[in-house]
Amino acid sequence: MWAAYAGRMEDHTQVPASDPGRELPTAPQAPAAPQSPDPESRRIARGLFAWLLIIAFGGLASVLFGQEEGAFFFALAGVLVLAQATDAAVAVRGYKNWVESNVPRREFRGVLFRVLVRSLVPMIGVLFYAGIGAWALSDGGGALPAHELAAWWCFGSALVCALLVWRPAADLVTRACFRTGAIGRTRRLTARVVVMALLLPVPMRLLFPEMLDLLKSSEEPLATPGGLVAQLVGEVVIAVAGVGLLVRRDWRQTLERLGITAMKPVHFLVAAAGLGAIIALNSGMEWMQQRWFHELWLQDTEVTKLIAADLPVATTLLLGLSAGLGEEISLRGALQPRLGIVLTAIVFASLHVQYSWVGMLTIALLGALLGVIRARTNTTTAILIHALYDVFAALSSH
């Protein structure tokens, strides 16, 4: 009897050779234990949390001290960190696996990346250029042909910014900015910011007389200690966020990526020669402008005096430090290794829209010279030269 029962049991558990399509019954399986994030994913998550605290504290402090520009810097740094975190996750495990093992897919991918990383910065550009264009056509700008041209340029720029939300358009400008390397979210975001900066000089020059009147009528000095500190901190925060501090690199790797390394004895000689070359270049361009473009020279001289004249010595030193340190870390340190010397110098000039086209050309040449120095030595040497030159220029304007 037991043999017959065993035979019947065997009949139900084995697949005869003549019936290959028959399946074995499968026993219920225990649910798989949830996989814990790998060490690299945990490091990215910790870095994002640390940046959340940095951005919240920095943004709140900026608002409390009346430095809205600083709050914008911290917000932009937050978007850069999110982009770097995504690129780091893709490099480590693949985007889909990393998201599913850390945070809910819809929350992380839908809200943070599609909205913030892709859309926030271009939409700020849309609002900025649309606002400038509307102002140019209003009573504030007047109805001169230059104002109308500036308005239409701004509306076109707003349209360009809106198109940059579309990934194929963003990829197109990213390939133009970054000739080598894979396209990631950080590069797309950087390319969007570069395009927004390059669109700025034309309307600012067309509206310069009205802008100058606004600067003159301001009761507050253009350069204040609080504003200079906010600018310096903001530019440094954007630089370290842009190269992935805490999410892709630790502090040592970040400083190396930015070129903030120790100066060798020969670098001090390069700094002395570079400072002399920059002073000579600026003096030559100023002489040419004074002789052949006298009206533009008067405008640029007036703007320089509005910014730097009658400043206390301590504020003058802070002005040189904030410009030299902040601009060099963010531009020559973070951007130049990816954009190259020439495009970085053009972006550098585009951020100085308060000056005439001759003044911006001079700044572009100075930026290219600093770029060569950064490429041949390090960013630390470029910072020293830039800071000393700005202090010299500010003291000379008194």
C-alpha positions as a Markdown table, in Angstrom:
| # | Residue | x | y | z |
|---|---|---|---|---|
| 1 | Met | 0.0 | 0.0 | 0.0 |
| 2 | Trp | 2.7 | 2.4 | 0.9 |
| 3 | Ala | 4.5 | 1.6 | -2.3 |
| 4 | Ala | 1.3 | 2.4 | -4.3 |
| 5 | Tyr | 0.9 | 5.7 | -2.4 |
| 6 | Ala | 4.5 | 6.6 | -3.0 |
| 7 | Gly | 4.0 | 5.9 | -6.7 |
| 8 | Arg | 1.0 | 8.1 | -6.9 |
| 9 | Met | 2.9 | 10.9 | -5.2 |
| 10 | Glu | 5.8 | 10.5 | -7.6 |
| 11 | Asp | 3.3 | 10.7 | -10.4 |
| 12 | His | 2.3 | 14.2 | -9.3 |
| 13 | Thr | 5.8 | 15.6 | -8.8 |
| 14 | Gln | 7.7 | 14.4 | -11.8 |
| 15 | Val | 7.3 | 15.4 | -15.4 |
| 16 | Pro | 7.4 | 12.4 | -17.7 |
| 17 | Ala | 9.7 | 12.6 | -20.7 |
| 18 | Ser | 6.7 | 12.2 | -23.0 |
| 19 | Asp | 5.1 | 15.3 | -21.6 |
| 20 | Pro | 7.7 | 18.1 | -21.7 |
| 21 | Gly | 5.1 | 20.9 | -21.6 |
| 22 | Arg | 3.9 | 19.9 | -18.1 |
| 23 | Glu | 5.1 | 22.3 | -15.4 |
| 24 | Leu | 6.1 | 21.4 | -11.9 |
| 25 | Pro | 4.1 | 22.9 | -9.1 |
| 26 | Thr | 6.2 | 25.6 | -7.4 |
| 27 | Ala | 6.3 | 26.1 | -3.7 |
| 28 | Pro | 5.5 | 29.5 | -2.4 |
| 29 | Gln | 8.6 | 31.7 | -2.0 |
| 30 | Ala | 9.3 | 34.0 | 0.8 |
| 31 | Pro | 9.4 | 37.6 | -0.1 |
| 32 | Ala | 12.9 | 38.8 | -1.0 |
| 33 | Ala | 14.6 | 40.9 | 1.6 |
| 34 | Pro | 14.8 | 44.5 | 0.6 |
| 35 | Gln | 18.2 | 45.4 | -0.8 |
| 36 | Ser | 20.0 | 48.1 | 1.2 |
| 37 | Pro | 21.5 | 50.9 | -0.7 |
| 38 | Asp | 25.2 | 50.5 | -1.6 |
| 39 | Pro | 27.8 | 52.7 | 0.1 |
| 40 | Glu | 28.0 | 55.1 | -2.9 |
| 41 | Ser | 24.2 | 55.6 | -2.9 |
| 42 | Arg | 24.3 | 56.2 | 0.9 |
| 43 | Arg | 27.1 | 58.8 | 0.4 |
| 44 | Ile | 25.0 | 60.6 | -2.3 |
| 45 | Ala | 22.0 | 60.6 | 0.0 |
| 46 | Arg | 24.0 | 62.0 | 2.9 |
| 47 | Gly | 25.5 | 64.6 | 0.6 |
| 48 | Leu | 22.0 | 65.7 | -0.5 |
| 49 | Phe | 20.9 | 66.0 | 3.1 |
| 50 | Ala | 23.9 | 68.0 | 4.0 |
| 51 | Trp | 23.3 | 70.3 | 1.1 |
| 52 | Leu | 19.6 | 70.7 | 2.1 |
| 53 | Leu | 20.8 | 72.1 | 5.4 |
| 54 | Ile | 23.4 | 74.3 | 3.7 |
| 55 | Ile | 20.9 | 75.8 | 1.3 |
| 56 | Ala | 18.2 | 76.2 | 3.9 |
| 57 | Phe | 20.5 | 78.0 | 6.3 |
| 58 | Gly | 22.3 | 80.1 | 3.6 |
| 59 | Gly | 19.1 | 81.1 | 1.9 |
| 60 | Leu | 17.4 | 82.1 | 5.2 |
| 61 | Ala | 20.4 | 84.0 | 6.3 |
| 62 | Ser | 20.6 | 85.9 | 3.0 |
| 63 | Val | 16.9 | 86.9 | 3.3 |
| 64 | Leu | 17.3 | 88.0 | 6.9 |
| 65 | Phe | 20.3 | 90.2 | 6.1 |
| 66 | Gly | 18.6 | 91.7 | 3.0 |
| 67 | Gln | 20.8 | 90.0 | 0.5 |
| 68 | Glu | 18.3 | 88.5 | -2.0 |
| 69 | Glu | 21.0 | 87.9 | -4.5 |
| 70 | Gly | 22.7 | 85.5 | -2.1 |
| 71 | Ala | 19.4 | 83.6 | -1.7 |
| 72 | Phe | 19.3 | 83.2 | -5.5 |
| 73 | Phe | 22.9 | 81.9 | -5.4 |
| 74 | Phe | 22.0 | 79.2 | -2.9 |
| 75 | Ala | 18.9 | 78.2 | -4.8 |
| 76 | Leu | 21.0 | 77.8 | -8.0 |
| 77 | Ala | 23.5 | 75.8 | -6.0 |
| 78 | Gly | 20.7 | 73.5 | -4.9 |
| 79 | Val | 19.6 | 72.8 | -8.5 |
| 80 | Leu | 23.3 | 72.1 | -9.4 |
| 81 | Val | 23.6 | 69.6 | -6.5 |
| 82 | Leu | 20.5 | 67.8 | -7.7 |
| 83 | Ala | 21.9 | 67.5 | -11.2 |
| 84 | Gln | 25.2 | 66.3 | -9.9 |
| 85 | Ala | 23.5 | 63.7 | -7.6 |
| 86 | Thr | 21.6 | 62.3 | -10.6 |
| 87 | Asp | 24.7 | 62.1 | -12.7 |
| 88 | Ala | 26.5 | 60.4 | -9.9 |
| 89 | Ala | 23.7 | 57.9 | -9.4 |
| 90 | Val | 23.7 | 57.0 | -13.1 |
| 91 | Ala | 27.5 | 56.5 | -13.0 |
| 92 | Val | 27.3 | 54.2 | -10.0 |
| 93 | Arg | 24.3 | 51.9 | -10.4 |
| 94 | Gly | 22.1 | 53.2 | -13.2 |
| 95 | Tyr | 19.4 | 55.8 | -12.6 |
| 96 | Lys | 16.4 | 53.5 | -12.3 |
| 97 | Asn | 18.0 | 51.1 | -9.8 |
| 98 | Trp | 19.4 | 54.0 | -7.6 |
| 99 | Val | 16.0 | 55.7 | -7.5 |
| 100 | Glu | 14.1 | 52.6 | -6.6 |
| 101 | Ser | 16.5 | 51.7 | -3.8 |
| 102 | Asn | 16.4 | 55.1 | -2.1 |
| 103 | Val | 13.3 | 57.2 | -2.6 |
| 104 | Pro | 9.9 | 56.9 | -4.2 |
| 105 | Arg | 10.3 | 57.0 | -8.0 |
| 106 | Arg | 7.5 | 59.6 | -8.6 |
| 107 | Glu | 8.6 | 62.0 | -5.9 |
| 108 | Phe | 12.3 | 61.9 | -6.8 |
| 109 | Arg | 12.2 | 61.7 | -10.5 |
| 110 | Gly | 9.0 | 63.6 | -11.2 |
| 111 | Val | 9.3 | 66.5 | -8.8 |
| 112 | Leu | 12.9 | 67.1 | -8.2 |
| 113 | Phe | 14.5 | 66.4 | -11.5 |
| 114 | Arg | 11.9 | 67.0 | -14.2 |
| 115 | Val | 10.7 | 70.2 | -12.6 |
| 116 | Leu | 13.7 | 71.6 | -10.8 |
| 117 | Val | 16.7 | 70.5 | -12.8 |
| 118 | Arg | 15.2 | 70.8 | -16.2 |
| 119 | Ser | 12.7 | 73.6 | -15.8 |
| 120 | Leu | 13.5 | 75.9 | -12.9 |
| 121 | Val | 16.5 | 77.8 | -14.3 |
| 122 | Pro | 15.1 | 78.3 | -17.8 |
| 123 | Met | 11.8 | 79.5 | -16.4 |
| 124 | Ile | 13.7 | 82.0 | -14.2 |
| 125 | Gly | 15.3 | 83.2 | -17.5 |
| 126 | Val | 11.9 | 83.5 | -19.1 |
| 127 | Leu | 10.6 | 85.6 | -16.3 |
| 128 | Phe | 13.7 | 87.7 | -16.2 |
| 129 | Tyr | 13.9 | 88.5 | -19.9 |
| 130 | Ala | 10.2 | 89.0 | -20.3 |
| 131 | Gly | 10.2 | 91.5 | -17.3 |
| 132 | Ile | 13.1 | 93.4 | -18.8 |
| 133 | Gly | 11.3 | 93.5 | -22.2 |
| 134 | Ala | 8.1 | 94.7 | -20.7 |
| 135 | Trp | 10.0 | 97.4 | -18.8 |
| 136 | Ala | 11.7 | 98.5 | -22.0 |
| 137 | Leu | 8.3 | 99.2 | -23.6 |
| 138 | Ser | 6.8 | 100.8 | -20.6 |
| 139 | Asp | 7.3 | 104.3 | -19.2 |
| 140 | Gly | 10.4 | 103.1 | -17.4 |
| 141 | Gly | 12.1 | 102.4 | -20.7 |
| 142 | Gly | 10.5 | 104.9 | -23.0 |
| 143 | Ala | 9.7 | 104.4 | -26.7 |
| 144 | Leu | 13.0 | 105.0 | -28.4 |
| 145 | Pro | 14.1 | 102.6 | -31.2 |
| 146 | Ala | 16.8 | 101.3 | -29.0 |
| 147 | His | 14.2 | 100.4 | -26.3 |
| 148 | Glu | 12.0 | 98.7 | -28.8 |
| 149 | Leu | 15.0 | 96.7 | -30.1 |
| 150 | Ala | 16.0 | 95.8 | -26.6 |
| 151 | Ala | 12.4 | 94.7 | -25.8 |
| 152 | Trp | 12.2 | 92.4 | -28.8 |
| 153 | Trp | 15.6 | 91.0 | -28.0 |
| 154 | Cys | 14.4 | 90.2 | -24.5 |
| 155 | Phe | 11.2 | 88.6 | -25.7 |
| 156 | Gly | 13.3 | 86.5 | -28.1 |
| 157 | Ser | 15.6 | 85.6 | -25.2 |
| 158 | Ala | 12.6 | 84.6 | -23.1 |
| 159 | Leu | 11.6 | 82.3 | -26.0 |
| 160 | Val | 15.1 | 80.8 | -26.1 |
| 161 | Cys | 15.0 | 80.1 | -22.4 |
| 162 | Ala | 11.6 | 78.4 | -22.7 |
| 163 | Leu | 13.0 | 76.2 | -25.5 |
| 164 | Leu | 15.8 | 75.1 | -23.3 |
| 165 | Val | 13.4 | 73.2 | -21.2 |
| 166 | Trp | 13.0 | 70.9 | -24.2 |
| 167 | Arg | 15.7 | 68.3 | -24.0 |
| 168 | Pro | 16.8 | 68.2 | -27.7 |
| 169 | Ala | 17.3 | 71.9 | -27.6 |
| 170 | Ala | 19.2 | 71.7 | -24.4 |
| 171 | Asp | 21.4 | 68.9 | -25.9 |
| 172 | Leu | 22.1 | 71.0 | -28.9 |
| 173 | Val | 23.5 | 73.9 | -26.9 |
| 174 | Thr | 25.3 | 71.5 | -24.6 |
| 175 | Arg | 27.2 | 70.0 | -27.4 |
| 176 | Ala | 28.1 | 73.4 | -28.6 |
| 177 | Cys | 29.5 | 74.3 | -25.2 |
| 178 | Phe | 31.0 | 71.0 | -24.2 |
| 179 | Arg | 32.8 | 69.6 | -27.2 |
| 180 | Thr | 33.8 | 66.3 | -25.5 |
| 181 | Gly | 32.3 | 64.0 | -22.9 |
| 182 | Ala | 28.9 | 62.6 | -22.3 |
| 183 | Ile | 25.9 | 64.8 | -21.9 |
| 184 | Gly | 24.4 | 64.7 | -18.4 |
| 185 | Arg | 22.0 | 66.8 | -16.3 |
| 186 | Thr | 24.9 | 68.9 | -14.9 |
| 187 | Arg | 26.2 | 69.8 | -18.3 |
| 188 | Arg | 22.7 | 70.6 | -19.6 |
| 189 | Leu | 22.1 | 72.9 | -16.7 |
| 190 | Thr | 25.4 | 74.6 | -17.1 |
| 191 | Ala | 24.8 | 75.1 | -20.8 |
| 192 | Arg | 21.4 | 76.7 | -20.1 |
| 193 | Val | 23.0 | 79.1 | -17.6 |
| 194 | Val | 25.8 | 80.0 | -20.2 |
| 195 | Val | 23.2 | 80.7 | -22.9 |
| 196 | Met | 21.2 | 82.9 | -20.5 |
| 197 | Ala | 24.4 | 84.9 | -19.6 |
| 198 | Leu | 25.4 | 85.3 | -23.3 |
| 199 | Leu | 22.0 | 86.8 | -24.1 |
| 200 | Leu | 22.3 | 89.5 | -21.5 |
| 201 | Pro | 24.8 | 92.1 | -22.9 |
| 202 | Val | 22.8 | 93.3 | -25.9 |
| 203 | Pro | 19.7 | 94.5 | -24.1 |
| 204 | Met | 21.7 | 95.9 | -21.2 |
| 205 | Arg | 23.8 | 98.0 | -23.6 |
| 206 | Leu | 20.7 | 99.2 | -25.4 |
| 207 | Leu | 19.1 | 100.2 | -22.1 |
| 208 | Phe | 22.4 | 101.5 | -20.6 |
| 209 | Pro | 21.4 | 105.2 | -20.2 |
| 210 | Glu | 18.4 | 104.3 | -18.2 |
| 211 | Met | 20.3 | 101.8 | -16.2 |
| 212 | Leu | 23.0 | 104.4 | -15.4 |
| 213 | Asp | 20.3 | 106.8 | -14.3 |
| 214 | Leu | 19.0 | 104.2 | -11.9 |
| 215 | Leu | 22.5 | 103.6 | -10.5 |
| 216 | Lys | 23.0 | 107.3 | -10.0 |
| 217 | Ser | 19.6 | 107.8 | -8.3 |
| 218 | Ser | 20.2 | 104.9 | -5.9 |
| 219 | Glu | 20.7 | 106.1 | -2.3 |
| 220 | Glu | 22.5 | 103.0 | -1.4 |
| 221 | Pro | 26.2 | 102.5 | -2.4 |
| 222 | Leu | 26.7 | 100.0 | -5.1 |
| 223 | Ala | 29.4 | 98.1 | -3.2 |
| 224 | Thr | 28.6 | 97.4 | 0.5 |
| 225 | Pro | 30.4 | 94.9 | 2.8 |
| 226 | Gly | 27.3 | 92.8 | 3.1 |
| 227 | Gly | 26.7 | 92.6 | -0.6 |
| 228 | Leu | 30.3 | 91.8 | -1.3 |
| 229 | Val | 30.3 | 89.0 | 1.3 |
| 230 | Ala | 27.0 | 87.6 | -0.1 |
| 231 | Gln | 28.4 | 87.7 | -3.6 |
| 232 | Leu | 31.6 | 86.0 | -2.6 |
| 233 | Val | 29.9 | 83.2 | -0.6 |
| 234 | Gly | 27.3 | 82.7 | -3.3 |
| 235 | Glu | 29.9 | 82.3 | -6.1 |
| 236 | Val | 31.9 | 79.9 | -4.0 |
| 237 | Val | 28.8 | 77.9 | -3.1 |
| 238 | Ile | 27.8 | 77.6 | -6.8 |
| 239 | Ala | 31.3 | 76.6 | -7.7 |
| 240 | Val | 31.6 | 73.7 | -5.2 |
| 241 | Ala | 28.0 | 72.6 | -5.9 |
| 242 | Gly | 28.7 | 72.6 | -9.6 |
| 243 | Val | 31.6 | 70.2 | -9.3 |
| 244 | Gly | 29.6 | 67.9 | -7.0 |
| 245 | Leu | 31.0 | 68.5 | -3.5 |
| 246 | Leu | 29.6 | 65.8 | -1.0 |
| 247 | Val | 27.7 | 64.0 | -3.8 |
| 248 | Arg | 30.4 | 63.2 | -6.3 |
| 249 | Arg | 33.6 | 64.5 | -4.6 |
| 250 | Asp | 34.9 | 65.0 | -1.1 |
| 251 | Trp | 36.6 | 68.2 | 0.0 |
| 252 | Arg | 40.1 | 67.2 | -1.2 |
| 253 | Gln | 38.8 | 66.1 | -4.6 |
| 254 | Thr | 36.7 | 69.2 | -4.9 |
| 255 | Leu | 39.7 | 71.5 | -4.3 |
| 256 | Glu | 41.8 | 69.6 | -6.8 |
| 257 | Arg | 39.0 | 69.8 | -9.4 |
| 258 | Leu | 38.7 | 73.6 | -8.9 |
| 259 | Gly | 42.5 | 74.0 | -9.1 |
| 260 | Ile | 42.7 | 75.3 | -5.5 |
| 261 | Thr | 46.1 | 73.8 | -4.8 |
| 262 | Ala | 49.3 | 75.0 | -3.2 |
| 263 | Met | 51.4 | 77.5 | -5.1 |
| 264 | Lys | 54.9 | 76.5 | -6.0 |
| 265 | Pro | 57.8 | 79.1 | -5.9 |
| 266 | Val | 57.6 | 79.5 | -9.7 |
| 267 | His | 53.9 | 80.3 | -9.4 |
| 268 | Phe | 54.7 | 83.5 | -7.4 |
| 269 | Leu | 56.9 | 84.6 | -10.3 |
| 270 | Val | 54.1 | 83.8 | -12.7 |
| 271 | Ala | 51.8 | 85.9 | -10.5 |
| 272 | Ala | 54.1 | 88.9 | -10.5 |
| 273 | Ala | 54.5 | 88.7 | -14.3 |
| 274 | Gly | 50.8 | 88.1 | -14.8 |
| 275 | Leu | 49.8 | 91.1 | -12.6 |
| 276 | Gly | 52.2 | 93.3 | -14.7 |
| 277 | Ala | 50.8 | 91.9 | -17.9 |
| 278 | Ile | 47.2 | 92.5 | -16.8 |
| 279 | Ile | 47.9 | 96.1 | -15.7 |
| 280 | Ala | 49.7 | 96.8 | -19.1 |
| 281 | Leu | 46.9 | 95.2 | -21.1 |
| 282 | Asn | 44.2 | 97.2 | -19.3 |
| 283 | Ser | 46.2 | 100.4 | -19.5 |
| 284 | Gly | 46.7 | 99.9 | -23.3 |
| 285 | Met | 43.0 | 99.2 | -23.9 |
| 286 | Glu | 42.1 | 102.2 | -21.7 |
| 287 | Trp | 44.4 | 104.5 | -23.7 |
| 288 | Met | 42.9 | 103.3 | -27.0 |
| 289 | Gln | 39.4 | 103.8 | -25.7 |
| 290 | Gln | 40.1 | 107.2 | -24.4 |
| 291 | Arg | 41.6 | 108.3 | -27.7 |
| 292 | Trp | 39.2 | 106.7 | -30.2 |
| 293 | Phe | 36.0 | 106.0 | -28.2 |
| 294 | His | 36.1 | 108.9 | -25.8 |
| 295 | Glu | 32.4 | 108.9 | -24.9 |
| 296 | Leu | 32.5 | 105.2 | -24.0 |
| 297 | Trp | 35.6 | 105.9 | -21.9 |
| 298 | Leu | 33.7 | 108.5 | -20.0 |
| 299 | Gln | 30.8 | 106.1 | -19.4 |
| 300 | Asp | 33.1 | 103.3 | -18.2 |
| 301 | Thr | 35.0 | 105.7 | -15.9 |
| 302 | Glu | 31.8 | 107.0 | -14.4 |
| 303 | Val | 30.6 | 103.4 | -13.7 |
| 304 | Thr | 33.9 | 102.5 | -12.1 |
| 305 | Lys | 33.7 | 105.6 | -9.9 |
| 306 | Leu | 30.1 | 104.7 | -8.9 |
| 307 | Ile | 31.2 | 101.3 | -7.8 |
| 308 | Ala | 34.6 | 101.9 | -6.2 |
| 309 | Ala | 35.1 | 105.6 | -5.5 |
| 310 | Asp | 34.9 | 106.8 | -1.9 |
| 311 | Leu | 35.0 | 103.3 | -0.5 |
| 312 | Pro | 36.8 | 102.8 | 2.8 |
| 313 | Val | 40.0 | 101.0 | 2.5 |
| 314 | Ala | 38.6 | 97.9 | 4.2 |
| 315 | Thr | 35.7 | 97.7 | 1.8 |
| 316 | Thr | 38.1 | 98.3 | -1.2 |
| 317 | Leu | 40.1 | 95.3 | 0.0 |
| 318 | Leu | 36.9 | 93.2 | 0.3 |
| 319 | Leu | 35.9 | 94.3 | -3.2 |
| 320 | Gly | 39.1 | 92.9 | -4.6 |
| 321 | Leu | 38.9 | 89.7 | -2.6 |
| 322 | Ser | 35.3 | 89.0 | -3.4 |
| 323 | Ala | 35.8 | 89.5 | -7.2 |
| 324 | Gly | 39.2 | 87.8 | -7.3 |
| 325 | Leu | 38.2 | 84.8 | -5.2 |
| 326 | Gly | 34.6 | 84.4 | -6.2 |
| 327 | Glu | 34.9 | 84.9 | -10.0 |
| 328 | Glu | 38.1 | 82.8 | -10.3 |
| 329 | Ile | 36.7 | 79.9 | -8.4 |
| 330 | Ser | 33.4 | 79.8 | -10.3 |
| 331 | Leu | 34.7 | 80.7 | -13.8 |
| 332 | Arg | 38.3 | 79.7 | -14.1 |
| 333 | Gly | 38.0 | 77.0 | -11.5 |
| 334 | Ala | 34.7 | 75.3 | -12.2 |
| 335 | Leu | 33.8 | 76.3 | -15.7 |
| 336 | Gln | 37.0 | 76.6 | -17.7 |
| 337 | Pro | 38.1 | 72.9 | -17.6 |
| 338 | Arg | 34.8 | 72.1 | -19.4 |
| 339 | Leu | 34.1 | 75.2 | -21.5 |
| 340 | Gly | 37.6 | 76.1 | -22.5 |
| 341 | Ile | 39.6 | 79.4 | -22.1 |
| 342 | Val | 37.8 | 81.4 | -24.9 |
| 343 | Leu | 34.2 | 80.6 | -24.1 |
| 344 | Thr | 34.8 | 81.1 | -20.3 |
| 345 | Ala | 36.4 | 84.5 | -21.1 |
| 346 | Ile | 33.3 | 85.5 | -23.1 |
| 347 | Val | 31.0 | 84.4 | -20.3 |
| 348 | Phe | 33.2 | 86.4 | -17.9 |
| 349 | Ala | 32.8 | 89.5 | -20.0 |
| 350 | Ser | 29.0 | 88.9 | -20.4 |
| 351 | Leu | 28.6 | 89.2 | -16.7 |
| 352 | His | 30.1 | 92.7 | -16.7 |
| 353 | Val | 27.2 | 94.4 | -18.6 |
| 354 | Gln | 27.7 | 97.6 | -16.7 |
| 355 | Tyr | 30.6 | 98.5 | -19.1 |
| 356 | Ser | 30.6 | 99.5 | -22.7 |
| 357 | Trp | 31.5 | 97.0 | -25.5 |
| 358 | Val | 35.1 | 98.2 | -25.4 |
| 359 | Gly | 35.2 | 97.6 | -21.6 |
| 360 | Met | 33.7 | 94.2 | -22.1 |
| 361 | Leu | 36.2 | 93.4 | -24.8 |
| 362 | Thr | 38.9 | 94.4 | -22.3 |
| 363 | Ile | 37.4 | 92.2 | -19.7 |
| 364 | Ala | 37.3 | 89.3 | -22.1 |
| 365 | Leu | 41.0 | 89.7 | -22.9 |
| 366 | Leu | 41.8 | 89.9 | -19.2 |
| 367 | Gly | 39.8 | 86.7 | -18.7 |
| 368 | Ala | 41.6 | 84.9 | -21.5 |
| 369 | Leu | 44.9 | 85.9 | -19.9 |
| 370 | Leu | 43.8 | 84.7 | -16.5 |
| 371 | Gly | 42.5 | 81.5 | -18.2 |
| 372 | Val | 45.9 | 80.8 | -19.7 |
| 373 | Ile | 47.5 | 81.3 | -16.3 |
| 374 | Arg | 45.0 | 79.0 | -14.6 |
| 375 | Ala | 45.7 | 76.3 | -17.3 |
| 376 | Arg | 49.5 | 76.5 | -16.9 |
| 377 | Thr | 49.6 | 76.9 | -13.1 |
| 378 | Asn | 46.4 | 76.6 | -11.0 |
| 379 | Thr | 43.4 | 78.6 | -9.9 |
| 380 | Thr | 45.1 | 79.8 | -6.8 |
| 381 | Thr | 47.6 | 81.8 | -8.8 |
| 382 | Ala | 44.8 | 83.3 | -10.9 |
| 383 | Ile | 43.0 | 84.2 | -7.7 |
| 384 | Leu | 46.0 | 86.0 | -6.4 |
| 385 | Ile | 46.5 | 88.0 | -9.6 |
| 386 | His | 42.9 | 88.9 | -10.0 |
| 387 | Ala | 42.5 | 90.0 | -6.4 |
| 388 | Leu | 45.7 | 92.2 | -6.4 |
| 389 | Tyr | 44.6 | 93.7 | -9.7 |
| 390 | Asp | 41.1 | 94.6 | -8.5 |
| 391 | Val | 42.5 | 96.2 | -5.3 |
| 392 | Phe | 44.9 | 98.2 | -7.4 |
| 393 | Ala | 42.1 | 99.3 | -9.8 |
| 394 | Ala | 39.8 | 100.2 | -6.9 |
| 395 | Leu | 42.5 | 102.2 | -5.1 |
| 396 | Ser | 43.4 | 104.0 | -8.4 |
| 397 | Ser | 39.8 | 105.2 | -8.8 |
| 398 | His | 39.8 | 107.1 | -5.6 |
